[in-house]
Amino acid sequence: MWTYFLLPALLLLQSIAVQAHPPSLTKTTLSPRDFWDWFFGTDLIGLKGFNQDGCQTASDFDLSISGGASCRTVSSTGVTNVVVVANDKLPSTCILTLYEDKDCKGDSYAQIGPIAPTSNPSACIGPIKNPAGALFRAKAAAMKC
């Protein structure tokens, strides 16, 4: 009995769906940067830096890094230890790179990652060393996902 009422309703819905036009995708395209910001949010990680051995209670600088940011300068000098606070939407393939120079092009760098998405801060990372094992002070940071 109920099929007599359901069948006309389904036919009506089908005729409406056939008449509908899909939205134009060419008018609503997003740049890769806009898509990244929309999907993940603008800040993927927070970076807290410390100028002394270990990580004390108050950081010497705070820096927010998004996935599209190419190179962010550290506002404090002498950063030797860091704490990473990852956004819970962060892809698990992101690698944070700390550089000794301010333009993120030098040979003295340290890579942290891949960074897991979480809302909890990491443990104290440091003292920071480059691939050769030498200590250095971070002056810039970049993230690649």
Secondary structure, DSSP 8 states (H G I E B T S, - for coil): -HHHHHHHHHHHHHHHHHH-----STTS---HHHHHHHHH-S--EEEEEESSSS--SS-SEEEEE-TT---EE-SSS-B-EEEEEE-TT--TT-EEEEESSTTS-SS-EEEE------SSB---B-S-B-TTS-B--B-EEEEE-
